[in-house]
Amino acid sequence: MNSDYPRDYYSSHCSLGEVDTDPLCCCEYFDRTDERNHILACCCNCVDFDDSFDRFISCRPIPVDKQRGMLLTFQDRLRIPWRGGAKQVTVDNVLPVVLLVSLQLLAALDFYCSLVVFPLIPLLMAFLKRFLGRVLPKTKFFSLWLFWSGIYLVVLFESTVPLLELLPEENIAFVALMSLSFFCFYKTNVRASLNHINQPQYKDDPLGNGDSQTAILISDREDSDESDGRLACQTCRKYVPPRTYHCKVCATCVIKQDQHSVWLNCCIGRSNHRYFLFGCVSSLLALWLFANLSLTSVCHPTPIFTLFGVTVMLPDDCADIYFQYDIALCFTGAIYALLMSLFILISLLKQTCLISRGCTETEWQRGEHINRRNCLVNWKMFCLGQ
């Protein structure tokens, strides 16, 4: 049988040319040897693993082909139940939740563990962003890290924070803000494709191929967004509107590209920039509310001021939080929320300045510091999605 022939889950290539017409259940799949298998058999029937284990016990060297076969088998069997057959997942899809939970559990052990873990997290993210940006640009590691961080904080808040000490409206406010941020980030990801330029290539395009990440102007650029100037992207070899830039990760031109967000695994452009900004604002408020409610619940609170009849309190003494593990988990979750909010706040301040100037982050990095209109008009155009 031709290996390029498309095969659905209702048939498989079997020996002697027979066709298996039984559909796959949610836990079955075709492995890398084109044989029908079940995810419950993931820990057995691995010849390479058995041989490698025997060699390890007997202190004999393990051949490279055995190691490679064992890793390939592990990668092939890393699957989750899915309709029409078990779906294969990669290591970078599983690693975020494992790494996140492990670091949080480790940080809650004592003060010194927290002192090591929390400075390690941003350093680890910076290293992985640089490393994966070279070897796997389209990885979902960071978007899944963001997703599981939100889920972890919600579960931690509902299971660990003493709800009897919180007002019902405080709990509702946190859940509503977190749900709003999830919705905005989801819409940001869904609407990202609306920013892409999907024009056919021009065979008569006189431009040569190039590695430039920009679009070259055919007629003079005007400050107005309504300019009729046309641009030609050297990478895509197609005409694009003004203020359109090529993204190497998405492999397409993006209208009014602001940045490629690794945390959402998509480009931020004209169609989803508003959802991205609203998602950052709602997530920032949710993280601050979570940190405040958590710290004032596990530490000794002190009132600061009253706003609209609600007394705002801050933690006063957190000296004994590590004596009880669940209280320490709540405390370290609040510190992690403050750490996340710091980076989101920096991003929001930068976004506010750029929107007020009427330019995008891509244009700022390219040195195109053009003040388009005044601040109020720029924000009006931004809110209207123009």
C-alpha positions in Angstrom: 0.0 0.0 0.0 1.2 3.5 -0.8 2.2 5.3 2.5 1.0 8.6 1.1 -2.6 7.3 0.8 -4.8 9.1 3.3 -6.1 6.7 6.0 -9.0 7.4 8.3 -9.7 5.7 11.6 -12.2 3.2 10.0 -9.5 1.3 8.1 -5.9 0.3 8.5 -3.3 -1.5 6.5 -3.0 -5.0 7.7 -1.0 -8.0 6.6 -2.1 -10.0 3.5 -4.0 -6.9 2.2 -6.9 -7.3 4.7 -8.8 -4.2 5.8 -9.9 -3.7 9.4 -13.3 -2.1 9.2 -13.8 -1.8 13.0 -13.7 1.8 14.0 -11.2 2.9 16.7 -12.4 3.6 20.1 -11.3 6.6 22.0 -8.3 4.7 23.5 -7.0 2.9 20.4 -4.6 4.2 17.8 -2.2 3.1 15.0 1.3 3.1 16.3 4.5 4.0 14.3 4.7 0.4 13.0 1.1 0.8 11.6 -0.3 -1.7 14.0 -3.5 -1.3 16.1 -2.7 -0.6 19.7 -4.3 0.5 23.0 -3.1 3.2 25.4 -3.5 0.8 28.3 -0.6 -1.2 26.8 1.7 1.8 27.0 3.8 0.2 29.8 4.2 -3.3 28.3 5.3 -4.9 25.1 8.4 -2.7 24.6 11.3 -4.9 23.5 13.8 -2.0 23.4 12.8 -0.9 27.0 13.1 -4.5 28.3 16.4 -5.1 26.7 17.7 -1.7 27.9 16.5 -2.4 31.5 18.2 -5.8 31.4 21.5 -4.3 30.3 21.2 -1.6 32.9 20.7 -4.1 35.7 23.6 -6.2 34.5 25.8 -3.1 34.1 26.2 -3.6 30.4 26.3 -0.6 27.9 23.0 0.2 26.1 23.4 0.6 22.4 22.4 3.8 20.7 19.8 2.1 18.5 18.1 0.7 21.7 18.0 4.1 23.3 16.6 5.7 20.1 14.0 2.9 19.7 12.9 3.3 23.4 12.5 7.1 23.0 10.5 6.7 19.8 8.3 4.2 21.4 7.7 6.4 24.3 6.9 9.4 22.1 4.5 7.3 20.0 2.6 6.0 23.1 2.2 9.4 24.7 -1.4 9.7 23.8 -4.7 10.8 25.4 -8.2 9.4 24.7 -9.9 11.1 21.8 -12.9 10.6 19.6 -12.0 8.4 16.7 -8.8 7.2 18.2 -6.3 8.2 20.9 -4.6 11.5 20.0 -0.8 11.8 20.2 0.7 14.6 22.3 4.2 15.8 22.3 6.5 16.3 25.3 6.2 20.1 25.2 2.4 19.7 25.6 2.7 17.7 28.8 5.8 19.4 30.3 4.1 22.7 31.3 1.6 21.3 33.7 4.1 18.8 35.2 6.8 21.5 35.6 4.3 24.1 36.9 2.8 21.9 39.6 6.2 20.4 40.6 7.8 23.9 41.1 4.8 25.1 43.1 4.8 22.0 45.4 8.6 22.4 45.8 8.3 26.1 46.6 5.8 25.4 49.4 8.2 23.2 51.4 10.0 26.1 53.2 11.3 29.6 52.8 14.6 28.6 51.2 12.8 26.5 48.5 10.6 29.5 47.7 13.7 31.7 47.6 15.2 29.4 44.9 12.1 28.5 42.9 10.6 32.0 42.2 13.8 33.6 40.8 14.3 30.4 38.8 10.9 30.6 37.0 11.6 33.7 34.9 15.1 32.5 34.2 13.7 29.2 33.0 11.1 30.9 30.9 13.7 33.1 29.3 15.9 30.2 28.5 13.1 28.1 27.1 11.9 31.0 25.0 15.3 31.4 23.5 15.9 27.6 23.0 12.5 26.7 21.7 12.5 29.8 19.5 15.3 28.2 17.6 14.4 24.5 17.5 10.5 24.6 17.7 9.1 28.1 17.0 5.5 27.0 16.8 5.6 25.2 20.2 2.5 25.4 22.5 4.6 25.2 25.6 4.1 28.8 26.7 0.4 29.0 25.8 -0.2 25.8 27.8 1.9 27.2 30.6 -0.4 30.3 30.7 -3.5 28.1 30.5 -2.5 25.7 33.3 -1.3 28.6 35.4 -4.8 30.1 35.4 -6.4 26.7 36.1 -3.9 26.0 38.9 -4.7 29.4 40.6 -8.5 28.8 40.3 -8.3 25.3 41.8 -5.9 26.6 44.5 -8.2 29.4 45.3 -11.3 27.3 45.6 -9.7 24.4 47.5 -7.1 26.1 49.8 -8.1 29.7 50.5 -10.5 29.7 53.5 -13.7 30.6 51.8 -15.5 31.2 55.1 -13.3 34.3 55.6 -14.2 35.7 52.2 -17.2 37.5 51.0 -19.3 35.7 48.4 -18.9 38.7 46.0 -15.1 38.5 46.4 -15.2 34.9 45.2 -17.6 35.7 42.4 -15.4 38.6 41.3 -12.3 36.5 41.1 -14.0 33.7 39.1 -15.6 36.3 36.8 -12.3 38.1 36.1 -10.5 34.9 35.5 -13.2 33.6 33.1 -13.2 37.0 31.3 -9.4 36.8 30.8 -9.7 33.2 29.5 -12.5 34.3 27.1 -10.5 37.3 25.8 -7.3 35.2 25.2 -9.4 32.6 23.5 -10.9 35.2 21.2 -7.4 36.6 20.6 -6.2 33.2 19.4 -9.3 32.5 17.3 -9.3 35.9 15.5 -5.6 35.7 14.8 -6.2 34.2 11.4 -8.2 37.2 10.4 -5.0 39.2 10.4 -3.3 36.9 7.8 -2.9 37.9 4.2 -3.9 34.9 2.1 -3.3 36.2 -1.4 -1.9 34.0 -4.3 1.7 34.5 -5.2 2.4 36.7 -8.2 4.4 34.9 -10.9 5.4 38.2 -12.5 6.6 39.8 -9.3 10.0 41.3 -10.1 11.1 41.1 -6.5 13.7 38.5 -5.6 13.6 36.2 -2.6 14.9 37.6 0.6 15.1 36.9 4.3 13.7 40.2 5.3 11.0 40.2 8.0 9.5 43.4 6.6 7.4 44.5 3.7 9.0 46.8 1.1 7.1 49.9 0.1 6.1 50.3 -3.6 4.8 53.8 -3.3 5.6 56.3 -0.5 4.2 55.4 2.9 1.7 57.9 4.3 1.0 58.5 8.0 -2.7 57.7 7.6 -3.9 54.1 7.9 -6.1 54.8 4.8 -3.1 55.1 2.6 -3.4 53.6 -0.9 0.2 52.7 -0.9 1.0 49.1 -1.9 3.7 47.0 -0.4 5.4 43.8 -1.6 6.6 41.2 0.9 9.9 39.8 -0.2 9.3 36.5 1.7 5.8 35.8 0.5 6.2 37.5 -2.9 2.7 39.1 -2.7 1.2 42.5 -2.3 0.0 43.6 1.1 -1.7 46.7 2.6 0.4 49.3 4.5 1.5 48.6 8.0 1.6 44.9 7.2 4.7 42.8 8.3 5.8 39.3 7.7 5.9 36.9 10.7 8.5 34.1 10.3 6.8 32.0 13.0 3.3 32.1 11.4 4.9 32.1 7.9 2.5 34.8 6.6 2.0 38.5 6.5 0.0 40.0 9.4 -2.0 43.2 9.0 -0.9 45.9 11.5 1.2 43.3 13.4 2.0 44.3 16.9 3.9 41.2 18.0 4.0 37.5 17.9 2.9 36.4 21.3 4.5 33.1 22.4 2.1 33.0 25.4 -0.9 32.7 23.0 1.0 31.1 20.1 -0.4 33.6 17.6 0.3 37.0 16.1 -1.4 40.1 17.6 -2.7 42.3 14.8 -5.6 44.6 13.8 -8.4 42.0 14.3 -7.4 40.7 17.8 -5.3 43.5 19.4 -8.3 44.7 21.4 -9.1 41.3 22.8 -5.4 40.9 23.7 -5.4 44.2 25.6 -8.7 43.5 27.4 -7.4 40.0 28.3 -4.2 41.5 29.9 -6.3 44.0 31.9 -8.7 41.4 33.2 -6.0 38.9 34.0 -4.0 41.6 35.8 -7.0 42.4 38.0 -7.7 38.7 38.6 -4.1 38.1 39.7 -4.1 41.1 42.0 -7.4 40.1 43.6 -6.2 36.5 44.0 -3.0 37.6 45.7 -4.8 40.1 48.0 -7.5 37.6 49.1 -5.0 34.8 49.5 -2.5 36.7 51.5 -5.0 38.4 53.8 -6.6 34.9 54.4 -3.4 33.1 55.4 -1.5 36.0 56.9 -2.6 38.5 59.6 -4.5 41.2 57.7 -4.6 44.9 58.5 -7.2 47.3 57.0 -5.8 50.1 54.8 -8.8 52.0 53.4 -12.5 51.7 52.5 -13.6 51.9 48.9 -17.3 51.9 48.1 -18.1 50.3 51.4 -15.5 47.6 51.0 -12.6 47.5 53.4 -9.3 46.9 51.5 -6.8 45.0 53.6 -3.2 44.0 53.1 -1.2 41.3 54.9 0.7 42.3 58.0 2.6 39.3 59.3 3.3 36.1 57.3 5.9 34.6 59.6 4.2 31.3 60.3 2.8 30.4 56.9 5.3 27.5 56.3 4.2 25.6 59.4 1.1 24.2 57.5 1.6 22.9 54.0 -1.8 23.9 52.5 -1.3 27.4 53.9 2.1 27.5 52.4 0.7 26.4 49.0 -1.8 29.3 49.2 1.0 31.7 50.0 3.3 30.6 47.2 0.4 30.7 44.8 -0.1 34.4 45.8 3.6 35.1 45.2 3.4 33.4 41.8 0.3 35.5 40.9 2.2 38.6 41.8 5.2 37.5 39.7 2.9 36.9 36.7 1.1 40.3 37.3 4.5 42.1 37.2 5.3 40.9 33.7 1.7 41.6 32.5 1.8 45.1 34.0 5.1 45.8 32.1 3.4 44.6 28.9 0.3 46.7 29.6 2.4 49.9 30.2 4.3 49.3 27.0 1.1 48.7 25.1 -0.5 51.9 26.5 2.4 54.0 25.4 2.5 52.5 21.9 -1.2 52.8 21.3 -1.1 56.4 22.5 1.6 57.1 19.9 -0.4 55.3 17.2 2.3 52.7 16.4 2.8 49.0 17.0 5.6 47.2 18.8 6.9 45.9 15.4 7.1 49.4 14.1 8.8 50.6 17.2 11.4 47.9 17.0 12.0 48.8 13.3 12.6 52.4 14.2 9.4 53.8 12.7 8.5 56.1 15.6 5.7 58.0 13.8 3.2 59.9 15.9 -0.1 59.3 14.0 -2.7 61.8 15.1 -3.1 62.7 18.8 -3.5 60.4 21.8 -7.3 60.5 22.0 -7.8 59.8 18.2 -5.3 57.0 18.4 -7.2 55.3 21.2 -10.5 55.9 19.4 -9.1 54.2 16.3 -7.8 51.4 18.4 -11.1 50.8 20.1 -12.9 50.8 16.7 -10.4 48.2 15.4 -8.9 50.4 12.7 
